[in-house]
Amino acid sequence: MFPDIQAAYAKLEPQGLRMLGVSLRESPVDAAAYAGRNGATFLVLSDPDEMDTGAAYPILNFPTHIFIDSDGIVQSVVLEDMDEEQAISEASRILGNPSAAQT
C-alpha cells in the first residue's frame, strides 16, 4: 500500500534509495492528487496511455514494484502489495545493506 511504500522510502532515502512512482491509466492531475493525499515525498509521474513506459515496462498487474539497481539493471519485480517491512527488506537487498531491514 502507498503509505507503507512511503514509510520505507523515508527510512531508506538517506542510504541512497531513489524511488519513482508511475501512475498508469490515470491523468496527471489524479496521480498528483493521490500522491499528495498520501504524503508522497518521492516523484510520482503519470502515463495515462502507457505510451512512455509500455514498451520498456509492460505492466499487466497492479501494483507492480520494479527494483532497479544503480547500474540500471532490474534486480527484482514484485507483483503484489508490499508492506513497509517487505519494501525495506527488498530495497535493502538491492542497496546491498541487508541490516537496514532491521531498522
Secondary structure as the mmCIF struct_conf table of DSSP 4:
data_model
#
loop_
_struct_conf.conf_type_id
_struct_conf.id
_struct_conf.beg_label_comp_id
_struct_conf.beg_label_asym_id
_struct_conf.beg_label_seq_id
_struct_conf.end_label_comp_id
_struct_conf.end_label_asym_id
_struct_conf.end_label_seq_id
HELX_RH_AL_P HELX_RH_AL_P1 PHE A 2 LEU A 12
HELX_RH_3T_P HELX_RH_3T_P1 GLU A 13 GLN A 15
TURN_TY1_P TURN_TY1_P1 GLY A 16 GLY A 16
STRN STRN1 LEU A 20 LEU A 24
BEND BEND1 ARG A 25 GLU A 26
HELX_RH_AL_P HELX_RH_AL_P2 PRO A 28 ARG A 37
TURN_TY1_P TURN_TY1_P2 ASN A 38 GLY A 39
BEND BEND2 PHE A 42 PHE A 42
STRN STRN2 LEU A 43 ASP A 47
TURN_TY1_P TURN_TY1_P3 PRO A 48 ASP A 49
BEND BEND3 GLU A 50 GLU A 50
TURN_TY1_P TURN_TY1_P4 MET A 51 ALA A 56
BEND BEND4 TYR A 57 TYR A 57
BEND BEND5 ASN A 61 PRO A 63
STRN STRN3 HIS A 65 ILE A 68
TURN_TY1_P TURN_TY1_P5 SER A 70 ASP A 71
BEND BEND6 GLY A 72 GLY A 72
STRN STRN4 VAL A 74 VAL A 78
BEND BEND7 GLU A 80 GLU A 80
HELX_RH_AL_P HELX_RH_AL_P3 GLU A 84 LEU A 95
TURN_TY1_P TURN_TY1_P6 GLY A 96 GLY A 96
HELX_RH_3T_P HELX_RH_3T_P2 PRO A 98 GLN A 102
#
